[in-house]
Amino acid sequence: MFRMICPYCQKEIEEGLDTCPYCGITMIYFYKCKRCNQEFAATGILKNCPLCDTDLSDQMN
């Protein structure tokens, strides 16, 4: 399982969490859709682009 570091408290957390279980900060994920070329941020993991419905599973930054 992939883990990531919370940008606020620097603790290791599980990938896919919307909030850090240690400090409670909301995670923000940045995307750029390869099909419609739009950049956007979301407070959770998106499976599809909200504009053109393209699969974003390989596009999370």
All heavy atoms as TSV, in Angstrom:
chain	resi	resn	atom	element	x	y	z
A	1	MET	N	N	0.838	-1.180	0.000
A	1	MET	CA	C	0.000	0.000	0.000
A	1	MET	C	C	0.888	1.251	0.000
A	1	MET	O	O	1.859	1.329	0.716
A	1	MET	CB	C	-0.901	-0.010	1.232
A	1	MET	CG	C	-1.765	1.240	1.328
A	1	MET	SD	S	-2.833	1.263	2.774
A	1	MET	CE	C	-3.995	0.027	2.292
A	2	PHE	N	N	0.524	2.199	-0.830
A	2	PHE	CA	C	1.278	3.440	-0.952
A	2	PHE	C	C	0.958	4.348	0.231
A	2	PHE	O	O	-0.154	4.423	0.699
A	2	PHE	CB	C	0.897	4.139	-2.264
A	2	PHE	CG	C	1.619	5.429	-2.482
A	2	PHE	CD1	C	2.940	5.436	-2.869
A	2	PHE	CD2	C	0.985	6.635	-2.284
A	2	PHE	CE1	C	3.613	6.625	-3.061
A	2	PHE	CE2	C	1.644	7.821	-2.466
A	2	PHE	CZ	C	2.962	7.813	-2.864
A	3	ARG	N	N	1.958	5.043	0.717
A	3	ARG	CA	C	1.765	5.996	1.803
A	3	ARG	C	C	2.259	7.354	1.334
A	3	ARG	O	O	3.087	7.467	0.457
A	3	ARG	CB	C	2.530	5.555	3.033
A	3	ARG	CG	C	2.002	4.247	3.627
A	3	ARG	CD	C	2.350	4.239	5.059
A	3	ARG	NE	N	1.834	3.410	6.057
A	3	ARG	CZ	C	0.593	3.175	6.407
A	3	ARG	NH1	N	-0.374	3.659	5.712
A	3	ARG	NH2	N	0.276	2.447	7.437
A	4	MET	N	N	1.734	8.411	1.940
A	4	MET	CA	C	2.180	9.762	1.613
A	4	MET	C	C	2.418	10.529	2.906
A	4	MET	O	O	2.062	10.069	3.983
A	4	MET	CB	C	1.167	10.462	0.716
A	4	MET	CG	C	-0.193	10.615	1.291
A	4	MET	SD	S	-1.280	11.288	0.024
A	4	MET	CE	C	-2.683	11.665	1.013
A	5	ILE	N	N	3.037	11.679	2.785
A	5	ILE	CA	C	3.365	12.510	3.934
A	5	ILE	C	C	2.396	13.687	3.994
A	5	ILE	O	O	2.184	14.381	2.997
A	5	ILE	CB	C	4.818	13.048	3.829
A	5	ILE	CG1	C	5.815	11.894	3.686
A	5	ILE	CG2	C	5.156	13.935	5.005
A	5	ILE	CD1	C	5.884	10.967	4.871
A	6	CYS	N	N	1.816	13.919	5.172
A	6	CYS	CA	C	0.935	15.072	5.358
A	6	CYS	C	C	1.775	16.344	5.230
A	6	CYS	O	O	2.819	16.470	5.877
A	6	CYS	CB	C	0.271	15.017	6.731
A	6	CYS	SG	S	-0.670	16.512	7.132
A	7	PRO	N	N	1.346	17.300	4.402
A	7	PRO	CA	C	2.125	18.525	4.233
A	7	PRO	C	C	2.118	19.426	5.468
A	7	PRO	O	O	2.951	20.302	5.597
A	7	PRO	CB	C	1.451	19.221	3.051
A	7	PRO	CG	C	0.074	18.692	3.031
A	7	PRO	CD	C	0.153	17.296	3.562
A	8	TYR	N	N	1.203	19.192	6.399
A	8	TYR	CA	C	1.104	20.046	7.594
A	8	TYR	C	C	1.898	19.486	8.773
A	8	TYR	O	O	2.755	20.145	9.317
A	8	TYR	CB	C	-0.367	20.234	7.974
A	8	TYR	CG	C	-0.565	21.239	9.078
A	8	TYR	CD1	C	-0.459	22.604	8.827
A	8	TYR	CD2	C	-0.848	20.832	10.367
A	8	TYR	CE1	C	-0.624	23.526	9.829
A	8	TYR	CE2	C	-1.025	21.751	11.376
A	8	TYR	CZ	C	-0.911	23.096	11.106
A	8	TYR	OH	O	-1.075	24.015	12.110
A	9	CYS	N	N	1.611	18.214	9.142
A	9	CYS	CA	C	2.273	17.656	10.336
A	9	CYS	C	C	3.447	16.743	9.995
A	9	CYS	O	O	4.145	16.282	10.891
A	9	CYS	CB	C	1.259	16.918	11.201
A	9	CYS	SG	S	0.638	15.363	10.509
A	10	GLN	N	N	3.649	16.454	8.698
A	10	GLN	CA	C	4.763	15.645	8.203
A	10	GLN	C	C	4.714	14.180	8.640
A	10	GLN	O	O	5.721	13.488	8.572
A	10	GLN	CB	C	6.106	16.260	8.629
A	10	GLN	CG	C	6.315	17.676	8.144
A	10	GLN	CD	C	6.363	17.765	6.622
A	10	GLN	OE1	O	7.133	17.093	5.988
A	10	GLN	NE2	N	5.499	18.589	6.066
A	11	LYS	N	N	3.540	13.689	9.062
A	11	LYS	CA	C	3.416	12.286	9.431
A	11	LYS	C	C	2.982	11.474	8.223
A	11	LYS	O	O	2.317	11.977	7.327
A	11	LYS	CB	C	2.427	12.114	10.578
A	11	LYS	CG	C	2.957	12.728	11.855
A	11	LYS	CD	C	2.115	12.352	13.033
A	11	LYS	CE	C	2.744	12.967	14.279
A	11	LYS	NZ	N	2.026	12.624	15.481
A	12	GLU	N	N	3.384	10.217	8.213
A	12	GLU	CA	C	3.047	9.330	7.113
A	12	GLU	C	C	1.608	8.850	7.269
A	12	GLU	O	O	1.199	8.404	8.339
A	12	GLU	CB	C	4.003	8.134	7.136
A	12	GLU	CG	C	3.925	7.275	5.919
A	12	GLU	CD	C	4.983	6.191	5.941
A	12	GLU	OE1	O	6.153	6.500	5.671
A	12	GLU	OE2	O	4.610	5.041	6.218
A	13	ILE	N	N	0.830	8.965	6.179
A	13	ILE	CA	C	-0.572	8.539	6.199
A	13	ILE	C	C	-0.867	7.681	4.974
A	13	ILE	O	O	-0.106	7.688	4.007
A	13	ILE	CB	C	-1.539	9.739	6.261
A	13	ILE	CG1	C	-1.371	10.646	5.040
A	13	ILE	CG2	C	-1.338	10.529	7.536
A	13	ILE	CD1	C	-2.380	11.756	4.958
A	14	GLU	N	N	-1.979	6.960	5.022
A	14	GLU	CA	C	-2.380	6.125	3.901
A	14	GLU	C	C	-2.831	6.973	2.725
A	14	GLU	O	O	-3.465	8.007	2.901
A	14	GLU	CB	C	-3.529	5.211	4.303
A	14	GLU	CG	C	-3.147	4.123	5.249
A	14	GLU	CD	C	-4.319	3.208	5.562
A	14	GLU	OE1	O	-5.179	3.016	4.691
A	14	GLU	OE2	O	-4.351	2.705	6.685
A	15	GLU	N	N	-2.520	6.519	1.519
A	15	GLU	CA	C	-2.976	7.193	0.307
A	15	GLU	C	C	-4.495	7.137	0.251
A	15	GLU	O	O	-5.108	6.156	0.656
A	15	GLU	CB	C	-2.399	6.509	-0.915
A	15	GLU	CG	C	-2.886	7.102	-2.211
A	15	GLU	CD	C	-2.450	6.305	-3.423
A	15	GLU	OE1	O	-2.175	5.106	-3.298
A	15	GLU	OE2	O	-2.399	6.901	-4.502
A	16	GLY	N	N	-5.109	8.202	-0.242
A	16	GLY	CA	C	-6.543	8.211	-0.453
A	16	GLY	C	C	-7.355	8.810	0.671
A	16	GLY	O	O	-8.562	8.946	0.545
A	17	LEU	N	N	-6.729	9.158	1.769
A	17	LEU	CA	C	-7.477	9.772	2.862
A	17	LEU	C	C	-7.792	11.229	2.523
A	17	LEU	O	O	-6.968	11.937	1.964
A	17	LEU	CB	C	-6.684	9.718	4.166
A	17	LEU	CG	C	-6.436	8.334	4.749
A	17	LEU	CD1	C	-5.603	8.445	6.023
A	17	LEU	CD2	C	-7.755	7.635	5.042
A	18	ASP	N	N	-8.994	11.670	2.871
A	18	ASP	CA	C	-9.387	13.057	2.625
A	18	ASP	C	C	-8.900	13.995	3.714
A	18	ASP	O	O	-8.742	15.183	3.495
A	18	ASP	CB	C	-10.904	13.174	2.502
A	18	ASP	CG	C	-11.424	12.534	1.229
A	18	ASP	OD1	O	-10.633	12.349	0.286
A	18	ASP	OD2	O	-12.615	12.232	1.180
A	19	THR	N	N	-8.675	13.463	4.913
A	19	THR	CA	C	-8.134	14.270	6.014
A	19	THR	C	C	-7.043	13.474	6.717
A	19	THR	O	O	-7.083	12.246	6.770
A	19	THR	CB	C	-9.220	14.650	7.043
A	19	THR	OG1	O	-9.812	13.465	7.548
A	19	THR	CG2	C	-10.284	15.537	6.445
A	20	CYS	N	N	-6.086	14.189	7.262
A	20	CYS	CA	C	-4.998	13.553	8.006
A	20	CYS	C	C	-5.558	13.078	9.353
A	20	CYS	O	O	-6.163	13.866	10.077
A	20	CYS	CB	C	-3.864	14.546	8.221
A	20	CYS	SG	S	-2.533	13.889	9.263
A	21	PRO	N	N	-5.350	11.814	9.709
A	21	PRO	CA	C	-5.866	11.318	10.983
A	21	PRO	C	C	-5.121	11.875	12.201
A	21	PRO	O	O	-5.609	11.769	13.316
A	21	PRO	CB	C	-5.689	9.807	10.880
A	21	PRO	CG	C	-4.610	9.614	9.880
A	21	PRO	CD	C	-4.703	10.761	8.932
A	22	TYR	N	N	-3.976	12.500	11.981
A	22	TYR	CA	C	-3.188	13.033	13.086
A	22	TYR	C	C	-3.493	14.496	13.390
A	22	TYR	O	O	-3.651	14.875	14.536
A	22	TYR	CB	C	-1.688	12.864	12.798
A	22	TYR	CG	C	-1.303	11.433	12.568
A	22	TYR	CD1	C	-1.064	10.954	11.292
A	22	TYR	CD2	C	-1.214	10.537	13.625
A	22	TYR	CE1	C	-0.736	9.633	11.070
A	22	TYR	CE2	C	-0.884	9.211	13.418
A	22	TYR	CZ	C	-0.646	8.764	12.146
A	22	TYR	OH	O	-0.329	7.447	11.936
A	23	CYS	N	N	-3.572	15.322	12.354
A	23	CYS	CA	C	-3.767	16.756	12.585
A	23	CYS	C	C	-5.109	17.282	12.071
A	23	CYS	O	O	-5.495	18.395	12.379
A	23	CYS	CB	C	-2.630	17.563	11.969
A	23	CYS	SG	S	-2.587	17.528	10.162
A	24	GLY	N	N	-5.811	16.481	11.267
A	24	GLY	CA	C	-7.136	16.860	10.803
A	24	GLY	C	C	-7.184	17.772	9.589
A	24	GLY	O	O	-8.258	18.179	9.163
A	25	ILE	N	N	-6.036	18.087	9.000
A	25	ILE	CA	C	-6.026	18.958	7.830
A	25	ILE	C	C	-6.663	18.236	6.631
A	25	ILE	O	O	-6.512	17.035	6.476
A	25	ILE	CB	C	-4.598	19.432	7.480
A	25	ILE	CG1	C	-4.636	20.576	6.481
A	25	ILE	CG2	C	-3.764	18.306	6.949
A	25	ILE	CD1	C	-3.319	21.288	6.287
A	26	THR	N	N	-7.405	18.971	5.822
A	26	THR	CA	C	-8.018	18.416	4.621
A	26	THR	C	C	-6.968	18.352	3.523
A	26	THR	O	O	-6.294	19.337	3.242
A	26	THR	CB	C	-9.198	19.288	4.152
A	26	THR	OG1	O	-10.172	19.324	5.193
A	26	THR	CG2	C	-9.829	18.735	2.893
A	27	MET	N	N	-6.840	17.183	2.926
A	27	MET	CA	C	-5.870	17.004	1.849
A	27	MET	C	C	-6.429	17.595	0.555
A	27	MET	O	O	-7.606	17.469	0.259
A	27	MET	CB	C	-5.580	15.522	1.630
A	27	MET	CG	C	-5.026	14.855	2.860
A	27	MET	SD	S	-3.646	15.799	3.489
A	27	MET	CE	C	-2.506	14.578	3.815
A	28	ILE	N	N	-5.576	18.234	-0.201
A	28	ILE	CA	C	-5.960	18.800	-1.486
A	28	ILE	C	C	-5.134	18.107	-2.559
A	28	ILE	O	O	-3.914	18.024	-2.458
A	28	ILE	CB	C	-5.744	20.321	-1.526
A	28	ILE	CG1	C	-6.618	20.984	-0.473
A	28	ILE	CG2	C	-6.048	20.876	-2.911
A	28	ILE	CD1	C	-6.398	22.472	-0.326
A	29	TYR	N	N	-5.816	17.596	-3.554
A	29	TYR	CA	C	-5.172	16.889	-4.652
A	29	TYR	C	C	-5.251	17.754	-5.906
A	29	TYR	O	O	-6.277	18.359	-6.187
A	29	TYR	CB	C	-5.870	15.549	-4.902
A	29	TYR	CG	C	-5.805	14.638	-3.699
A	29	TYR	CD1	C	-6.813	14.654	-2.736
A	29	TYR	CD2	C	-4.734	13.783	-3.509
A	29	TYR	CE1	C	-6.744	13.828	-1.622
A	29	TYR	CE2	C	-4.660	12.959	-2.407
A	29	TYR	CZ	C	-5.667	12.983	-1.459
A	29	TYR	OH	O	-5.600	12.168	-0.369
A	30	PHE	N	N	-4.154	17.814	-6.650
A	30	PHE	CA	C	-4.085	18.633	-7.855
A	30	PHE	C	C	-4.089	17.732	-9.081
A	30	PHE	O	O	-3.395	16.719	-9.117
A	30	PHE	CB	C	-2.832	19.507	-7.840
A	30	PHE	CG	C	-2.846	20.494	-6.724
A	30	PHE	CD1	C	-2.241	20.214	-5.511
A	30	PHE	CD2	C	-3.490	21.717	-6.873
A	30	PHE	CE1	C	-2.279	21.123	-4.470
A	30	PHE	CE2	C	-3.529	22.629	-5.835
A	30	PHE	CZ	C	-2.920	22.334	-4.632
A	31	TYR	N	N	-4.860	18.129	-10.076
A	31	TYR	CA	C	-5.028	17.343	-11.292
A	31	TYR	C	C	-4.841	18.218	-12.517
A	31	TYR	O	O	-5.077	19.421	-12.474
A	31	TYR	CB	C	-6.455	16.774	-11.385
A	31	TYR	CG	C	-6.853	15.882	-10.250
A	31	TYR	CD1	C	-7.395	16.408	-9.090
A	31	TYR	CD2	C	-6.708	14.512	-10.344
A	31	TYR	CE1	C	-7.782	15.584	-8.047
A	31	TYR	CE2	C	-7.097	13.679	-9.307
A	31	TYR	CZ	C	-7.635	14.232	-8.159
A	31	TYR	OH	O	-8.017	13.414	-7.137
A	32	LYS	N	N	-4.444	17.589	-13.611
A	32	LYS	CA	C	-4.478	18.219	-14.924
A	32	LYS	C	C	-4.975	17.147	-15.886
A	32	LYS	O	O	-4.320	16.122	-16.081
A	32	LYS	CB	C	-3.118	18.729	-15.375
A	32	LYS	CG	C	-3.214	19.399	-16.745
A	32	LYS	CD	C	-1.944	20.090	-17.145
A	32	LYS	CE	C	-2.164	20.790	-18.477
A	32	LYS	NZ	N	-0.997	21.513	-18.898
A	33	CYS	N	N	-6.136	17.398	-16.448
A	33	CYS	CA	C	-6.740	16.431	-17.353
A	33	CYS	C	C	-5.999	16.452	-18.682
A	33	CYS	O	O	-5.801	17.511	-19.279
A	33	CYS	CB	C	-8.224	16.752	-17.563
A	33	CYS	SG	S	-9.034	15.611	-18.690
A	34	LYS	N	N	-5.587	15.288	-19.131
A	34	LYS	CA	C	-4.855	15.194	-20.396
A	34	LYS	C	C	-5.757	15.390	-21.610
A	34	LYS	O	O	-5.294	15.768	-22.664
A	34	LYS	CB	C	-4.156	13.834	-20.489
A	34	LYS	CG	C	-3.048	13.675	-19.480
A	34	LYS	CD	C	-2.416	12.309	-19.576
A	34	LYS	CE	C	-1.341	12.146	-18.517
A	34	LYS	NZ	N	-0.768	10.804	-18.521
A	35	ARG	N	N	-7.039	15.144	-21.426
A	35	ARG	CA	C	-7.963	15.270	-22.563
A	35	ARG	C	C	-8.409	16.717	-22.778
A	35	ARG	O	O	-8.303	17.249	-23.872
A	35	ARG	CB	C	-9.170	14.376	-22.348
A	35	ARG	CG	C	-10.153	14.432	-23.475
A	35	ARG	CD	C	-11.268	13.447	-23.255
A	35	ARG	NE	N	-12.255	13.554	-24.305
A	35	ARG	CZ	C	-13.469	13.126	-24.200
A	35	ARG	NH1	N	-13.854	12.518	-23.094
A	35	ARG	NH2	N	-14.314	13.277	-25.185
A	36	CYS	N	N	-8.941	17.377	-21.726
A	36	CYS	CA	C	-9.463	18.738	-21.900
A	36	CYS	C	C	-8.465	19.807	-21.463
A	36	CYS	O	O	-8.734	20.988	-21.571
A	36	CYS	CB	C	-10.799	18.907	-21.180
A	36	CYS	SG	S	-10.710	18.839	-19.377
A	37	ASN	N	N	-7.309	19.374	-20.930
A	37	ASN	CA	C	-6.211	20.254	-20.553
A	37	ASN	C	C	-6.550	21.218	-19.412
A	37	ASN	O	O	-5.880	22.215	-19.230
A	37	ASN	CB	C	-5.694	21.025	-21.770
A	37	ASN	CG	C	-4.233	21.378	-21.614
A	37	ASN	OD1	O	-3.471	20.641	-20.995
A	37	ASN	ND2	N	-3.829	22.501	-22.157
A	38	GLN	N	N	-7.589	20.918	-18.632
A	38	GLN	CA	C	-7.960	21.759	-17.502
A	38	GLN	C	C	-7.171	21.355	-16.266
A	38	GLN	O	O	-6.931	20.174	-16.031
A	38	GLN	CB	C	-9.458	21.631	-17.200
A	38	GLN	CG	C	-10.313	22.416	-18.132
A	38	GLN	CD	C	-10.122	23.909	-17.956
A	38	GLN	OE1	O	-10.056	24.419	-16.851
A	38	GLN	NE2	N	-9.989	24.609	-19.055
A	39	GLU	N	N	-6.777	22.333	-15.464
A	39	GLU	CA	C	-6.131	22.082	-14.185
A	39	GLU	C	C	-7.128	22.427	-13.090
A	39	GLU	O	O	-7.845	23.417	-13.190
A	39	GLU	CB	C	-4.886	22.946	-14.038
A	39	GLU	CG	C	-3.796	22.603	-15.023
A	39	GLU	CD	C	-2.562	23.467	-14.851
A	39	GLU	OE1	O	-2.537	24.308	-13.928
A	39	GLU	OE2	O	-1.633	23.293	-15.640
A	40	PHE	N	N	-7.168	21.599	-12.052
A	40	PHE	CA	C	-8.079	21.874	-10.954
A	40	PHE	C	C	-7.599	21.164	-9.701
A	40	PHE	O	O	-6.755	20.275	-9.750
A	40	PHE	CB	C	-9.521	21.477	-11.308
A	40	PHE	CG	C	-9.669	20.104	-11.878
A	40	PHE	CD1	C	-9.937	19.028	-11.061
A	40	PHE	CD2	C	-9.525	19.884	-13.231
A	40	PHE	CE1	C	-10.077	17.759	-11.583
A	40	PHE	CE2	C	-9.665	18.625	-13.769
A	40	PHE	CZ	C	-9.935	17.555	-12.937
A	41	ALA	N	N	-8.135	21.592	-8.564
A	41	ALA	CA	C	-7.815	20.995	-7.273
A	41	ALA	C	C	-9.101	20.438	-6.683
A	41	ALA	O	O	-10.186	20.946	-6.936
A	41	ALA	CB	C	-7.215	22.033	-6.344
A	42	ALA	N	N	-8.962	19.391	-5.887
A	42	ALA	CA	C	-10.115	18.785	-5.229
A	42	ALA	C	C	-9.708	18.365	-3.824
A	42	ALA	O	O	-8.546	18.083	-3.566
A	42	ALA	CB	C	-10.609	17.586	-6.019
A	43	THR	N	N	-10.661	18.343	-2.930
A	43	THR	CA	C	-10.376	17.943	-1.552
A	43	THR	C	C	-10.565	16.447	-1.351
A	43	THR	O	O	-10.716	15.970	-0.246
A	43	THR	CB	C	-11.265	18.712	-0.557
A	43	THR	OG1	O	-12.619	18.499	-0.908
A	43	THR	CG2	C	-10.936	20.179	-0.561
A	44	GLY	N	N	-10.520	15.709	-2.420
A	44	GLY	CA	C	-10.594	14.258	-2.375
A	44	GLY	C	C	-10.078	13.698	-3.685
A	44	GLY	O	O	-9.807	14.445	-4.619
A	45	ILE	N	N	-9.960	12.408	-3.741
A	45	ILE	CA	C	-9.459	11.771	-4.954
A	45	ILE	C	C	-10.600	11.631	-5.950
A	45	ILE	O	O	-11.658	11.093	-5.624
A	45	ILE	CB	C	-8.844	10.408	-4.630
A	45	ILE	CG1	C	-7.601	10.629	-3.773
A	45	ILE	CG2	C	-8.499	9.647	-5.893
A	45	ILE	CD1	C	-6.930	9.369	-3.325
A	46	LEU	N	N	-10.381	12.134	-7.141
A	46	LEU	CA	C	-11.372	12.045	-8.204
A	46	LEU	C	C	-11.013	10.907	-9.140
A	46	LEU	O	O	-9.853	10.728	-9.492
A	46	LEU	CB	C	-11.430	13.350	-9.000
A	46	LEU	CG	C	-11.830	14.597	-8.242
A	46	LEU	CD1	C	-11.783	15.805	-9.172
A	46	LEU	CD2	C	-13.213	14.448	-7.650
A	47	LYS	N	N	-12.014	10.173	-9.567
A	47	LYS	CA	C	-11.783	9.093	-10.519
A	47	LYS	C	C	-11.894	9.597	-11.943
A	47	LYS	O	O	-11.234	9.102	-12.832
A	47	LYS	CB	C	-12.779	7.966	-10.290
A	47	LYS	CG	C	-12.567	7.262	-8.973
A	47	LYS	CD	C	-13.535	6.141	-8.779
A	47	LYS	CE	C	-13.281	5.486	-7.432
A	47	LYS	NZ	N	-14.193	4.391	-7.181
A	48	ASN	N	N	-12.748	10.603	-12.152
A	48	ASN	CA	C	-12.969	11.123	-13.502
A	48	ASN	C	C	-12.943	12.645	-13.485
A	48	ASN	O	O	-13.326	13.266	-12.495
A	48	ASN	CB	C	-14.320	10.658	-14.036
A	48	ASN	CG	C	-14.368	9.175	-14.256
A	48	ASN	OD1	O	-13.748	8.406	-13.537
A	48	ASN	ND2	N	-15.090	8.743	-15.256
A	49	CYS	N	N	-12.541	13.222	-14.602
A	49	CYS	CA	C	-12.541	14.669	-14.770
A	49	CYS	C	C	-13.983	15.174	-14.665
A	49	CYS	O	O	-14.868	14.641	-15.342
A	49	CYS	CB	C	-11.952	15.035	-16.130
A	49	CYS	SG	S	-12.048	16.796	-16.515
A	50	PRO	N	N	-14.235	16.212	-13.866
A	50	PRO	CA	C	-15.604	16.725	-13.747
A	50	PRO	C	C	-16.075	17.468	-14.997
A	50	PRO	O	O	-17.261	17.714	-15.154
A	50	PRO	CB	C	-15.526	17.667	-12.549
A	50	PRO	CG	C	-14.098	18.048	-12.435
A	50	PRO	CD	C	-13.312	16.887	-12.967
A	51	LEU	N	N	-15.158	17.776	-15.904
A	51	LEU	CA	C	-15.526	18.519	-17.107
A	51	LEU	C	C	-15.777	17.618	-18.315
A	51	LEU	O	O	-16.712	17.824	-19.073
A	51	LEU	CB	C	-14.451	19.540	-17.441
A	51	LEU	CG	C	-14.166	20.560	-16.329
A	51	LEU	CD1	C	-12.971	21.411	-16.684
A	51	LEU	CD2	C	-15.390	21.405	-16.079
A	52	CYS	N	N	-14.925	16.603	-18.506
A	52	CYS	CA	C	-15.060	15.768	-19.707
A	52	CYS	C	C	-15.183	14.276	-19.403
A	52	CYS	O	O	-15.245	13.472	-20.312
A	52	CYS	CB	C	-13.897	16.020	-20.661
A	52	CYS	SG	S	-12.306	15.399	-20.061
A	53	ASP	N	N	-15.161	13.904	-18.129
A	53	ASP	CA	C	-15.353	12.523	-17.668
A	53	ASP	C	C	-14.202	11.576	-18.006
A	53	ASP	O	O	-14.346	10.371	-17.946
A	53	ASP	CB	C	-16.674	11.961	-18.198
A	53	ASP	CG	C	-17.222	10.873	-17.307
A	53	ASP	OD1	O	-17.073	10.998	-16.078
A	53	ASP	OD2	O	-17.781	9.901	-17.833
A	54	THR	N	N	-13.038	12.100	-18.352
A	54	THR	CA	C	-11.868	11.276	-18.630
A	54	THR	C	C	-11.353	10.638	-17.331
A	54	THR	O	O	-11.375	11.268	-16.277
A	54	THR	CB	C	-10.739	12.133	-19.255
A	54	THR	OG1	O	-11.215	12.640	-20.488
A	54	THR	CG2	C	-9.477	11.342	-19.488
A	55	ASP	N	N	-10.864	9.422	-17.410
A	55	ASP	CA	C	-10.297	8.716	-16.265
A	55	ASP	C	C	-9.055	9.463	-15.768
A	55	ASP	O	O	-8.150	9.748	-16.535
A	55	ASP	CB	C	-9.932	7.286	-16.676
A	55	ASP	CG	C	-9.359	6.472	-15.537
A	55	ASP	OD1	O	-9.541	6.835	-14.367
A	55	ASP	OD2	O	-8.722	5.445	-15.834
A	56	LEU	N	N	-9.015	9.763	-14.474
A	56	LEU	CA	C	-7.896	10.506	-13.881
A	56	LEU	C	C	-6.999	9.634	-13.009
A	56	LEU	O	O	-6.111	10.155	-12.339
A	56	LEU	CB	C	-8.433	11.657	-13.008
A	56	LEU	CG	C	-9.185	12.753	-13.724
A	56	LEU	CD1	C	-9.788	13.715	-12.707
A	56	LEU	CD2	C	-8.281	13.499	-14.685
A	57	SER	N	N	-7.198	8.347	-12.998
A	57	SER	CA	C	-6.486	7.482	-12.071
A	57	SER	C	C	-4.973	7.569	-12.201
A	57	SER	O	O	-4.261	7.369	-11.217
A	57	SER	CB	C	-6.949	6.033	-12.229
A	57	SER	OG	O	-6.690	5.580	-13.544
A	58	ASP	N	N	-4.447	7.896	-13.355
A	58	ASP	CA	C	-2.994	8.000	-13.525
A	58	ASP	C	C	-2.522	9.440	-13.557
A	58	ASP	O	O	-1.366	9.706	-13.864
A	58	ASP	CB	C	-2.552	7.281	-14.790
A	58	ASP	CG	C	-3.057	7.955	-16.056
A	58	ASP	OD1	O	-4.061	8.686	-15.996
A	58	ASP	OD2	O	-2.444	7.739	-17.110
A	59	GLN	N	N	-3.382	10.409	-13.227
A	59	GLN	CA	C	-3.043	11.807	-13.378
A	59	GLN	C	C	-2.950	12.572	-12.062
A	59	GLN	O	O	-2.859	13.779	-12.053
A	59	GLN	CB	C	-4.066	12.484	-14.280
A	59	GLN	CG	C	-4.072	11.889	-15.662
A	59	GLN	CD	C	-5.114	12.538	-16.548
A	59	GLN	OE1	O	-5.339	13.726	-16.444
A	59	GLN	NE2	N	-5.732	11.761	-17.398
A	60	MET	N	N	-2.995	11.897	-10.927
A	60	MET	CA	C	-2.920	12.606	-9.658
A	60	MET	C	C	-1.500	13.098	-9.403
A	60	MET	O	O	-0.550	12.377	-9.589
A	60	MET	CB	C	-3.347	11.706	-8.522
A	60	MET	CG	C	-3.650	12.473	-7.268
A	60	MET	SD	S	-4.390	11.460	-6.009
A	60	MET	CE	C	-3.027	10.438	-5.554
A	61	ASN	N	N	-1.383	14.355	-9.004
A	61	ASN	CA	C	-0.073	14.959	-8.708
A	61	ASN	C	C	0.173	14.947	-7.216
A	61	ASN	O	O	-0.657	15.074	-6.434
A	61	ASN	CB	C	0.010	16.379	-9.216
A	61	ASN	CG	C	-0.038	16.445	-10.709
A	61	ASN	OD1	O	0.403	15.536	-11.394
A	61	ASN	ND2	N	-0.589	17.508	-11.223
